[in-house]
Amino acid sequence: MAGEGLITPHGGNLIDRMTQAGSPGPYSGSEPAVVLTQRQQCDIEMIAIGAMSPLTGFVGQKDYDSICENMTLADGTVWPFPITCAVDEKTASGVKAGEKVALLDDDRRLLGTMTVAEKYPHNKTKQAETAFGTTETAHPGVKVLMEEGDVCLAGPIDVVCAKYDPDFADYRLTPAQTRAKFAELGWKTAVGFQTRNPIHRAHEYLTKCALEICDGLLIHPLIGQTQPGDIPADVRMNCYTTLIEKYYVAEKTMLSVLPAAMRYGGPREAILHAILRQNYGCSHFIVGRDHAGVGTYYGTYDAQSIFEKLPAGGLAITTLNFEHSSWCKPCEAMVSAKTCPHPPEDKIFLSGTKVREMLSRGERPPMEFSRPEIADILIASMK
């Protein structure tokens, strides 16, 4: 396996569902076809390249129910979110168990096929309550869920093209490729950093603290489906490459993109993000304040405490929990509540709303909050 000697993939083996048995391009076959949603298109890519190991396809009902109720697959393997191919009843009625169904993108190009093992009702309310902790469609992850079909098709997939015309192709490394690169660099341990925003000074501080105890750092921004209002991926990538070039050690830092869908699932999504990074070869994973959260749906450190509820040996990856960090004027350094005795009024902290207002006016936030080069990229993107 690529990256031999690194952490074991989740479930024991790195899955590969890519196949040469098919012709990528516009679909004109006779098999039933399903046009996948944006989330499902992200999921099929993640399954096919092994990022969602040990999954080999979309989950069946036993796994679905166990994931919702226990945060595990039916065999006891930790897994926090049902990965489903939900379709409408009309589409489902044209598919029989044992048949193959073609999986298409928005332009009806063939991504791959699924051998349908079963069909079952999509209990969206149950999934929302257990996986997201709410049924409110104001939650972006729940909104996407509720818009999905009422029937789940389950079974293993075989993928001929994970993504047509992929963004950031040079940075779109598979788990096998990141593992091989870690081995090439001599990294026995690597820490993964999940982000869907530009990296400000507090994030930079977290990654560098983590790098002090690991051989290397994987900055791994999510570039799959996000919600309206999130900073576009191309702007973020410009921020990441600029920051790494100027402020990180090249031999100790790698940038690769994660083509996953953002579910905004807070604690459970933190588990998913950790599993994904374990499959990419990371031995450690940073979990910060309100990881993968949205609005006020989750507590500040719920995404850290949920790992304590997993069964012993549930995950091989080690999480690194960080408290909220900011610049302290008396300390003249980045600090957290663990390291600084000074009151909040001595800290430089800006809300996201305040930062956006400053940037929209062409104003740089204080350099203790954001590197000026990053602020300038964001200001230019808003013009």
Secondary structure, 3 states (H helix, E strand, C coil): CCCCCCCCCCCCCCCCCECCCCCCEECCCCCCEEECCHHHHHHHHHHHCCCCCCCCEECCHHHHHHHHHHCECCCCCECCCCCCEEECHHHHHCCCCCCEEEEECCCCEEEEEEECCEEEECCHHHHHHHHHCCCCCCCHHHHHHHCCCCEEEEEEEEECCCCCCCCCHHHCCCHHHHHHHHHHHCCCCEEEEEECCCCCHHHHHHHHHHHCCCCEEEEEEECCCCCCCCCCHHHHHHHHHHHHHHHCCHHHEEECCECCCCCCCHHHHHHHHHHHHHHCCCCEEEECCCCCCCCCCCCCCHHHHHHHHCCCCCCCCEEEECCCCEEECCCCEEECCCCCCCCHHHEECCCHHHHHHHHHCCCCCCCCCCCHHHHHHHHHHHC
